[in-house]
């Protein structure tokens, strides 16, 4: 190993992060600052809680029960109606209602703790500055990019990531989208 590699191995996480930030900032392309809004956090949390593979069973069950109800409702007795209604209420309470309630709760907590954040877009990643601290996020750590008409979601972990709302990113939105698409390469609509 070279002396540089040995020196990097001996650095603490904080020291390595600071080195990565300094190195990345030498290639900064642009910077934007904003504070996430409750609405942005809520949409991200609901999107993650309702559209994953984990909820495939819910959506299939709902479709089957709705189809069965539509085709058999007239031939059922009152007891059958009651059972189907209870099943639908339980199914809807267990997945979407609880998901929305949890998303609201999580968004309120995140919004309370959220402050203005500077995003320095650099050649190999972001330098993210918040509350006097900064950290480096390499593009290679972003798992996937999802884009809607008004936001870009850069997922780092299964249920977390960064939200870039078009109106808050402003004039850099198209450039940010192009960089993320180019560097991450996994864009989904």
Protein Blocks (a to p, Z undefined) as FASTA:
>chain_A
ZZklmmmmmpcfklmmmmmmmmmmmmcfbdcdddddfklmmmmmmmmmmmmmklmmmmmm
mmmmmmmmmmmmmmpcfklmmmmmmmmmmmmmmmmmmmmmmmmmmmmmmmmmpccddddd
dfkbccddeehiacdddfklpmbdcddfkbccddfblmbccdddfklnmmmlmmmmmmmm
mmnopacZZ
